Amino acid sequence: MKTLFKNRELSAFLAILALFAVLVALNPAYFSLQTLGMIFASSQILILLALGATMVMLTRNIDVSVGSTVGLCAIAVGVALNSGYSQMD
């Protein structure tokens, strides 16, 4: 049990599995391929960001500014859209 608490990745994975199990117990219709597809489709951007951060960390260039870069991009896009630029321009 002590090893489980020291391994953060395994603890997080087990917590996600436990949450999924609780949701399936509350509503058995939740467990379907369509639901899993929606979960993975909605997390694609986060997966891409995590892959980019992983590549930076694997090359020993520790940089955790991915979140601030995403925030800056979101603000820039919001300002552009409020200024009259459309998504198709």
C-alpha positions as CSV (number, residue, x, y, z in Angstrom):
1,M,0.0,0.0,0.0
2,K,2.9,2.3,0.7
3,T,4.2,1.8,-2.8
4,L,0.8,2.8,-4.2
5,F,0.9,6.2,-2.5
6,K,4.5,6.9,-3.6
7,N,3.6,6.2,-7.2
8,R,1.6,9.3,-8.2
9,E,0.8,8.1,-11.7
10,L,-0.6,4.8,-10.5
11,S,-2.6,6.5,-7.8
12,A,-4.1,9.0,-10.3
13,F,-4.9,6.1,-12.7
14,L,-6.7,4.1,-10.0
15,A,-8.6,7.2,-8.9
16,I,-9.9,7.7,-12.5
17,L,-10.8,4.0,-12.7
18,A,-12.7,4.3,-9.4
19,L,-14.6,7.3,-10.6
20,F,-15.5,5.5,-13.8
21,A,-16.7,2.5,-11.8
22,V,-18.9,4.7,-9.5
23,L,-20.5,6.3,-12.6
24,V,-21.1,2.9,-14.2
25,A,-22.7,1.7,-10.9
26,L,-25.0,4.7,-10.8
27,N,-26.0,4.5,-14.4
28,P,-25.2,1.2,-16.3
29,A,-25.9,2.9,-19.7
30,Y,-22.8,5.0,-19.1
31,F,-20.6,2.1,-20.0
32,S,-20.6,2.1,-23.8
33,L,-18.2,2.6,-26.6
34,Q,-20.0,5.8,-27.6
35,T,-19.3,7.2,-24.1
36,L,-15.6,6.2,-24.2
37,G,-15.4,7.8,-27.7
38,M,-16.8,11.1,-26.4
39,I,-14.4,11.1,-23.5
40,F,-11.4,10.6,-25.7
41,A,-12.6,13.0,-28.3
42,S,-13.1,15.8,-25.8
43,S,-9.6,15.4,-24.4
44,Q,-7.7,15.4,-27.6
45,I,-6.4,19.0,-27.1
46,L,-5.2,18.2,-23.6
47,I,-3.5,15.0,-24.9
48,L,-1.7,17.0,-27.6
49,L,-0.5,19.6,-25.0
50,A,0.6,16.8,-22.7
51,L,2.6,15.2,-25.5
52,G,4.3,18.5,-26.2
53,A,5.2,19.0,-22.6
54,T,6.4,15.4,-22.3
55,M,8.8,15.9,-25.3
56,V,10.2,19.0,-23.7
57,M,10.8,17.2,-20.3
58,L,12.3,14.1,-21.9
59,T,15.0,16.3,-23.5
60,R,15.7,17.6,-20.0
61,N,14.6,21.1,-20.9
62,I,12.2,21.4,-18.0
63,D,9.6,23.9,-19.1
64,V,6.1,23.9,-17.6
65,S,4.8,27.0,-19.4
66,V,2.4,25.0,-21.6
67,G,-0.5,26.2,-19.5
68,S,0.4,29.9,-19.7
69,T,0.9,29.5,-23.5
70,V,-2.6,28.0,-23.9
71,G,-4.0,30.8,-21.7
72,L,-2.3,33.5,-23.8
73,C,-3.6,31.9,-27.0
74,A,-7.1,31.7,-25.6
75,I,-7.0,35.4,-24.6
76,A,-5.7,36.4,-28.1
77,V,-8.4,34.4,-29.8
78,G,-11.1,35.9,-27.5
79,V,-9.9,39.4,-28.2
80,A,-9.8,38.8,-32.0
81,L,-13.3,37.3,-32.0
82,N,-14.6,40.2,-29.9
83,S,-13.0,42.7,-32.3
84,G,-15.0,41.3,-35.2
85,Y,-12.7,38.7,-36.7
86,S,-14.6,35.5,-37.5
87,Q,-13.3,32.0,-37.3
88,M,-13.2,31.7,-41.0
89,D,-10.9,34.7,-41.7
